[in-house]
Amino acid sequence: MIETYFWWQSGSIYHIYPRSFMDSNGDGVGDLAGIIERLDYVDWLGVDAVWISPIFPSPMADFGYDVSDYTAIHPLFGSLHDFDRLVAAAHKRRLKIILDFVPNHTSQLHPWFVESRSSCANARRNWYIWCDPAPGGGPPNNWLSVFGGSAWEWDEATGQYYYHAYLKEQPDLNWRNPEVQEAMFDVMRFWLERGVAGFRVDALRQLIKDEQLRDNPPNPAYRPDQGPYHSLLPIYTTDRPEVLEIVAMMRRVIDSYAERVLIGELYLPIERLVAYYGSDGTGCHLPFNFHLILTPWDARRIAALIDAYEAALPAHGWPNWVLSNHDNPRIASRVGPAQARVAAMLLLTLRGTPTIYYGDEIGMHDVSIPPELAQDPWEKNVPGLGLGRDPERTPMQWDTGPNAGFTAGTPWLPLAAGYPTVNVATEREDPTSMLALYRRLIMLRRAEPALSVGSYRPAGVSGDVLAYLREHEGRRFLVALNLSHAPQQFAPGGLRLHGRAALSTFLDREGEHVSDSLVLRGDEGLIVALD
Ligand code: GLC
């Protein structure tokens, strides 16, 4: 039987944070014309799809995750015409465009909310979550905002509170209201008609809140350094059973177009994450798996994570892996530059769709932002705990020129000081660079279906080496990753090791004959094509 795979199964996704990718007009903020200018680079890298964080009109209280018009483009990023040009330019290169869909909340300046807050009798009042004060006064219950403080905001004019899972400038829509559902499905159709390949759905776990508004219980494992939101367990505000009913409706919209993808942003433990695959055809194609971001960098812990995830997947569930994103410290900062190469090999040889965060492919690390230059509202609301996300959102480093070739103006966030060596132009010339490694990994993955769609079998952990086998139609690969800085010897149990090195993270062992046991240098990962 010949199995066929969808592009979103065999391909890889590249995540662009548009404010920081490429500025074409010198205002210091990236834009759509900038992305178009750099599309040849994205194509050269070898990825299949680009997911772009929000580009819609927004007062930018949360840098675009507060949308004031779902069917237009923020002038800062360009126009609908630029968007159409981007889709056409992408399609010419056989690249797909995935948009960010932000259904949980709008901006407080969205006309729907402006109407909703105008009076208790307004026809859109019930489009948001309004509530009377508690009997003794004050907020209706103890629910907290992810970004700090109560999740309820008092509205003096109408004498009620409204609910916001994030900033008070981001009121939550009432997804129990069928009118809201239809309006938002229309938004999806608007972009699907314009040729987008699907959506990454923001804050999906937040969509439905407990109808009885029960208090969230205290979190017994709370550590203050996690931020005040974690003092409670958000069991009545997130991952409610009815969220899956909404996902099924979104999936029906997606499935009325050919070959589109529904990706869910879901910070959930594995057993709950996999519930979002739904029963066959009713869930997300890819509930984003963030566990590589959350798991300590240790061979045993990572092996246990992969096993737990593979075991929990439903039969129809296609795996996926994410190494970094715009909300978390970059991989190079989490594990250091040497291990970031090993992490790249892990990401691009695991079974399932990989998502690459822009800049990780050149080894960008977090940039510490002085308080006076802080932009992220989370940092401003809850300062000093390192919760702010500016460090992982700094401008892409293109070349050795001023501002790394990102902008001719003043960049909205400072550039990393190391950009004269860590940049695309320099690394393209260096056959051993991080960029060279990423490209080789992506190309190898494209050429060898065993590495993308092939079966996965653990090959054990020995010392700090994590190893596994990938196999497809007779092609077999062993991947052995040394997660430490010290050399390690590795002999897989129960496997005749005989083959040739296909790729080392040092890019220097290709073709080397391998038999019986492997010696890995510190910080080395190796892909062996088995005979
Ligand atoms: C998601 C986004 C994050 C945003 C939040 C509120 O977690 O990834 O950047 O701040 O939702 O929309």
Boltz pocket constraint, residues with backbone or C-beta under 6 A from the ligand:
constraints:
  - pocket:
      binder: B
      contacts: [[A, 62], [A, 65], [A, 66], [A, 102], [A, 166], [A, 202], [A, 203], [A, 265], [A, 326], [A, 327]]
      max_distance: 6.0
